[in-house]
């Protein structure tokens, strides 16, 4: 009996020792209400716990079985924008302060304090080296002082972080440090050659972090030879960088590869690199996503691509005065406005007539109003009040072909097309439609 009791007590003590918490203060307090914690895994995340934020303060108790690794604390929507990532080593209680102006500052947790201190310090030193080249400074004494400071700082953090999870990040981020003076072209070329020397893309801790994805994205879009100046040359270099990344990721989990290539695709689109986005999706991302059971992601990308700025609008057809008509058959206007609305939507019944009135004085504009309806009764009544618009109807409302084709989530929804019927803008309201057309 004593032996059994001792075992039980040991288990209880172990359980108490293994459970830790994450706490902190948010300012301004009124802007924060709730916090959700996720365990990050390569290419995905798993819900762990959540808690209220009261008067700016929160304390979140991690489960006793919480594993070592990366955790994401989401404090607002959208979740992929408003979050704080932390390292949890299974032994520390984590505490921090956060505000929008200064970001996060850890007051306890050697892992996270070291992480922030390292990247802040090493980043500033790398910027000094870049500034040296940009300023035209020719003093080799100044140059050597910078690279020696870089070297001693990197070595110091590697030593200080020994035995911690953050050590993997510090080693993986080890920058190229010249042994002596190099001109900017040599420095850049050596920096690119050195990029993956310590970056272990197969480390699951790194895979679960934003750090590794950021490093890979930075390589693809920034590791461009200085002599490449034309758009075609730059895009050619980016394509070669993508091939390098694809080869490096061959032995990593499929979901992680999907996550990386989706991030690259988003970056390409955000920077108006349509050709690069098309290559990323068609040659890498689509097949990877399908192989890993992510059909929904493929569908979402297909929708975003179909409705992207610059893409031609899908066709819309309707009957007008007994004659078949279509978007593609309209001509002569400088802009075409698509309005997806419903005759049973109160917002629509306020905004759409207001838009009809405002646009009555505009020339070279055609408006196609698509009613998402259950039947034609109310629709027929309301369209009689909007004689200057073309009117199409989509029965089955949210399940209709047009609602699916144009990914309509709410009514009214607006699109502005150019004279070639390509997407030009996606205003949020009737007033934004008018403001866009007025300029």
C-alpha positions in Angstrom: 0.0 0.0 0.0 2.8 2.4 0.9 4.5 1.7 -2.5 1.3 2.3 -4.4 0.7 5.6 -2.5 4.2 6.8 -3.2 3.7 6.1 -6.9 0.4 8.0 -6.9 2.0 10.9 -5.1 5.0 11.0 -7.5 2.5 11.1 -10.5 0.6 13.9 -8.9 3.8 15.9 -8.2 5.0 15.3 -11.8 1.6 16.5 -13.2 1.8 19.6 -11.1 5.4 20.3 -12.2 4.5 19.7 -15.9 1.7 22.2 -16.1 2.6 25.8 -16.9 0.9 28.9 -18.0 1.1 31.8 -20.4 0.0 35.2 -19.0 0.3 38.8 -20.0 -1.0 42.3 -20.3 -2.5 43.9 -23.4 -2.8 47.7 -23.9 -5.1 49.4 -24.6 -7.1 47.0 -22.5 -10.4 47.9 -24.2 -9.2 46.5 -27.5 -8.7 42.9 -26.2 -11.4 40.6 -25.1 -10.4 36.9 -25.7 -7.3 34.8 -26.4 -7.1 31.4 -28.2 -4.0 29.2 -28.1 -3.0 26.8 -30.8 -0.2 24.3 -31.0 1.6 24.8 -34.3 2.6 21.8 -36.4 4.1 21.7 -39.8 1.5 23.1 -42.1 -1.3 23.2 -39.6 -2.4 24.1 -36.1 -4.3 22.4 -33.2 -6.6 24.1 -30.7 -5.2 24.0 -27.2 -7.1 26.4 -24.9 -8.7 29.8 -24.7 -9.4 32.4 -22.0 -10.9 35.8 -21.5 -8.8 38.9 -21.4 -10.0 41.0 -18.4 -9.0 44.6 -18.1 -6.1 43.8 -20.4 -4.8 40.9 -18.4 -5.0 37.2 -19.1 -3.7 33.9 -17.8 -3.9 30.8 -19.9 -3.2 27.4 -18.2 -1.6 25.0 -20.6 -2.7 21.3 -20.4 -0.3 19.1 -18.4 0.3 17.2 -21.6 1.2 20.2 -23.7 4.1 19.3 -25.9 7.3 21.3 -26.4 7.2 23.5 -29.5 5.6 26.5 -31.1 2.3 28.0 -29.9 0.2 30.7 -31.5 -1.9 33.1 -29.4 -4.7 34.7 -31.4 -6.2 37.8 -30.0 -8.4 39.2 -32.9 -9.9 38.4 -36.3 -8.6 37.6 -38.9 -6.6 35.0 -37.1 -3.8 35.0 -39.6 -3.0 38.6 -38.9 -3.5 39.2 -35.2 -1.4 36.7 -33.3 1.7 36.2 -31.2 3.9 33.2 -31.6 5.8 31.8 -28.6 8.2 29.0 -27.9 7.2 26.6 -25.1 9.9 24.2 -23.8 7.7 22.4 -21.3 9.5 23.9 -18.4 8.9 27.6 -18.4 6.0 29.9 -17.4 5.7 32.6 -20.1 4.8 36.2 -19.4 4.7 39.2 -21.7 3.4 42.7 -22.4 1.9 43.7 -25.7 0.6 46.8 -27.5 0.2 47.6 -31.1 2.9 50.3 -31.3 5.8 48.4 -29.6 4.7 44.8 -30.2 5.5 42.1 -27.7 8.0 42.3 -24.8 8.6 39.1 -22.8 9.2 39.6 -19.1 9.7 35.9 -18.3 10.8 32.9 -20.5 14.4 32.5 -21.4 13.4 31.0 -24.7 11.4 33.9 -25.9 13.5 36.7 -24.4 16.5 35.2 -26.1 14.6 34.8 -29.4 13.5 38.4 -29.5 16.9 39.7 -28.3 18.8 37.7 -30.9 16.7 38.7 -34.0 16.6 42.3 -32.9 20.4 42.5 -32.4 21.5 40.4 -35.4 19.1 42.2 -37.7 20.5 45.6 -36.7 24.0 44.5 -37.4 23.1 43.1 -40.8 21.5 46.4 -41.6 24.7 48.1 -40.7 26.6 46.1 -43.3 24.0 46.9 -45.9 24.2 50.6 -45.0 28.0 50.4 -45.4 27.6 49.3 -49.0 24.8 51.7 -49.8 26.6 54.7 -48.3 29.7 54.2 -50.6 31.9 53.9 -47.5 35.4 52.6 -48.5 36.9 52.3 -45.0 38.0 48.7 -44.6 38.5 49.4 -40.9 34.8 50.2 -40.5 33.9 47.1 -42.6 36.0 44.8 -40.5 34.6 46.3 -37.3 31.0 45.5 -38.5 31.8 41.9 -39.5 33.7 41.2 -36.3 30.8 42.4 -34.3 28.5 40.2 -36.4 30.7 37.2 -35.8 31.0 37.7 -32.0 27.3 38.4 -31.6 26.3 35.3 -33.5 28.8 33.1 -31.6 27.7 34.6 -28.3 24.0 33.9 -28.9 24.8 30.3 -30.0 26.7 29.7 -26.8 24.0 31.4 -24.6 21.2 29.4 -26.2 22.8 26.0 -25.8 20.2 23.5 -24.6 17.3 25.7 -25.4 14.8 25.2 -28.3 15.6 28.7 -29.5 19.1 27.4 -30.3 17.7 25.8 -33.5 16.5 29.2 -34.7 19.7 31.0 -33.9 21.9 28.4 -35.8 19.4 28.2 -38.7 19.5 32.0 -39.1 23.4 32.3 -39.0 24.1 34.9 -41.6 26.9 34.9 -44.1 29.8 36.8 -42.5 32.8 37.6 -44.8 36.3 36.8 -43.5 37.6 40.1 -44.9 36.4 43.0 -47.1 34.3 42.0 -50.1 32.7 44.2 -52.7 28.9 44.3 -52.8 28.6 41.8 -55.8 30.8 39.2 -54.1 29.0 39.7 -50.8 25.6 39.1 -52.4 26.7 36.0 -54.3 28.4 34.5 -51.3 25.3 35.3 -49.2 23.1 33.4 -51.6 25.4 30.4 -51.8 25.6 30.3 -48.0 21.8 30.7 -47.4 21.0 27.1 -46.7 24.2 26.0 -45.0 22.7 26.0 -41.5 19.0 26.2 -42.4 17.6 22.7 -41.6 14.3 22.7 -43.4 13.6 19.2 -42.0 13.6 20.4 -38.4 9.9 20.0 -37.2 10.2 22.9 -34.7 11.3 25.2 -37.5 8.6 23.8 -39.8 6.0 24.8 -37.3 7.2 28.3 -37.0 6.7 31.4 -39.2 10.4 31.8 -39.2 11.2 29.1 -41.7 8.4 30.1 -44.1 9.6 33.7 -43.9 13.2 32.6 -44.7 12.1 30.6 -47.7 9.9 33.4 -49.0 12.7 35.9 -48.5 15.0 33.6 -50.6 12.6 33.3 -53.4 11.8 37.0 -53.9 15.0 38.7 -52.6 17.9 36.5 -53.7 18.0 38.1 -57.1 21.4 38.7 -58.7 22.2 42.5 -58.8 22.7 42.5 -62.5 19.2 41.3 -63.2 17.3 44.5 -63.9 14.5 43.8 -66.4 11.2 42.3 -65.3 11.8 39.2 -67.4 15.2 38.7 -65.8 13.9 39.2 -62.3 11.0 36.7 -62.9 13.5 34.3 -64.4 15.6 34.5 -61.3 12.6 34.0 -59.1 11.6 30.9 -61.0 15.1 29.4 -60.4 14.8 30.2 -56.7 11.4 28.4 -56.6 13.1 25.3 -58.1 15.7 25.5 -55.4 13.1 25.6 -52.7 11.1 22.8 -54.2 14.2 20.6 -54.2 15.0 21.5 -50.6 11.5 20.6 -49.4 11.3 17.2 -51.1 11.6 15.3 -47.8 9.4 17.5 -45.7 5.8 16.8 -44.8 3.3 17.4 -47.5 1.1 19.8 -45.5 4.2 21.9 -44.8 5.0 22.0 -48.5 1.5 23.1 -49.3 1.7 25.8 -46.6 5.0 27.1 -48.0 3.9 27.2 -51.6 0.6 28.8 -50.7 2.5 31.5 -48.9 4.7 32.0 -52.0 1.6 32.2 -54.2 0.0 34.8 -51.9 3.3 36.9 -52.0 3.5 36.7 -55.8 -0.1 37.9 -56.1 0.3 40.7 -53.6 3.3 42.0 -55.6 1.5 41.8 -58.9 3.7 38.9 -60.2 0.8 37.2 -62.0 3.1 34.9 -64.1 4.9 33.7 -61.0 1.6 33.1 -59.2 0.4 31.1 -62.2 3.6 29.0 -62.2 3.5 28.4 -58.4 -0.1 27.2 -58.6 0.0 25.2 -61.7 3.4 23.5 -61.3 3.6 23.1 -57.5 0.7 24.1 -55.3 -2.3 22.5 -57.0 -1.0 18.9 -57.2 0.5 19.2 -53.7 -2.8 20.3 -52.2 -4.7 17.6 -53.9 -2.3 14.9 -52.9 -2.7 16.1 -49.3 -6.4 16.2 -49.3 -6.8 19.9 -49.5 -9.4 20.2 -52.2 -11.0 23.2 -50.5 -7.7 25.1 -50.8 -7.6 24.4 -54.5 -11.2 25.6 -54.9 -10.5 28.8 -52.9 -7.4 29.5 -55.1 -9.4 28.9 -58.3 -12.1 31.4 -57.0 -9.5 34.0 -56.1 -7.8 33.6 -59.4 -11.1 33.8 -61.3 -12.1 37.0 -59.5 -8.7 38.7 -59.2 -8.0 42.2 -60.4 -7.2 42.1 -64.1 -9.0 38.8 -64.8 -11.9 38.8 -67.2 -15.3 38.6 -65.6 -17.3 35.4 -66.0 -20.2 35.7 -68.3 -23.7 36.9 -67.2 -26.8 36.5 -69.3 -30.3 37.8 -69.0 -33.5 38.5 -71.0 -34.3 42.2 -71.7 -37.5 43.2 -73.6 -37.9 39.6 -74.8 -34.3 39.5 -76.2 -31.4 37.5 -74.9 -28.6 39.7 -73.7 -25.2 39.1 -72.1 -22.3 40.9 -70.5 -20.0 40.0 -73.3 -22.4 41.5 -75.9 -22.4 44.9 -74.2 -20.0 47.5 -75.7 -19.1 51.1 -75.8 -18.8 51.8 -72.0 -15.7 52.8 -70.2 -16.8 50.9 -67.1 -19.2 48.2 -66.2 -20.6 47.8 -62.7 -21.9 44.5 -61.4 -24.3 44.6 -58.5 -25.3 41.4 -56.7 -28.3 42.1 -54.6 -31.7 40.8 -53.4 -35.1 42.3 -53.4 -35.7 41.0 -49.9 -32.4 42.5 -48.5 -33.0 45.7 -46.5 -29.5 47.0 -47.1 -29.9 46.4 -50.8 -33.2 48.3 -50.9 -31.4 51.3 -49.5 -28.1 51.1 -51.4 -29.1 50.0 -54.9 -31.8 52.7 -55.5 -29.3 55.3 -54.1 -26.7 54.0 -56.6 -29.2 54.1 -59.4 -29.9 57.8 -58.6 -26.2 58.7 -58.4 -25.2 57.0 -61.6 -28.0 58.6 -63.6 -25.8 61.5 -64.5 -22.8 59.4 -65.6 -22.1 58.6 -69.2 -20.2 55.5 -70.5 -21.2 53.4 -67.6 -23.4 50.2 -67.8 -24.8 48.6 -64.7 -25.8 44.9 -64.5 -27.8 44.1 -61.4 -28.0 40.4 -60.6 -30.8 39.6 -58.2 -30.2 36.6 -55.9 -33.8 35.5 -55.4 -36.1 32.7 -54.2 -38.7 33.8 -56.7 -39.5 36.6 -59.1 -42.4 38.3 -57.2 -40.6 41.0 -55.2 -37.8 41.2 -57.8 -40.2 42.2 -60.5 -41.6 45.0 -58.3 -38.2 46.4 -57.3 -36.5 46.3 -60.8 -39.3 48.4 -62.2 -37.9 51.2 -60.0 -34.4 50.8 -61.5 -35.0 51.3 -65.3 -31.4 52.4 -66.1 -29.9 49.1 -65.0 -29.7 45.8 -66.8 -31.4 43.1 -64.7 -30.4 39.4 -64.4 -31.9 37.0 -62.0 -30.3 34.1 -60.1 -32.9 31.8 -58.6 -31.9 29.5 -55.7 -30.3 32.6 -54.2 -27.0 31.6 -52.4 -27.0 28.2 -54.2 -27.4 29.8 -57.6 -24.7 29.5 -60.3 -23.9 33.2 -60.1 -23.6 33.3 -56.4 -21.1 30.4 -56.6 -19.3 31.8 -59.7 -18.7 35.2 -58.2 -18.3 33.9 -54.6 -21.0 36.1 -53.2 -21.0 36.0 -49.4 -23.3 39.0 -48.8 -25.6 41.4 -50.5 -25.1 43.9 -51.9 -21.7 43.0 -53.5 -20.1 45.2 -56.1 -17.5 44.8 -58.9 -16.3 47.4 -61.3 -15.0 46.2 -64.7 -12.9 48.1 -67.2 -14.0 48.5 -70.9 -12.5 45.1 -71.6 -14.8 43.5 -68.9 -11.8 42.8 -66.6 -12.0 43.3 -62.8 -10.8 46.7 -61.9 -12.1 47.2 -58.3 -14.2 45.6 -55.6 -15.9 48.5 -53.7 -17.5 47.7 -50.4 -20.6 50.0 -50.7 -22.5 52.1 -53.2 -20.7 55.3 -52.1 -17.3 53.6 -52.8 -18.6 52.7 -56.3 -19.4 56.4 -56.9 -16.1 57.6 -55.5 -14.2 55.2 -57.7 -16.0 56.2 -60.9 -15.7 59.9 -60.0 -11.9 59.8 -60.2 
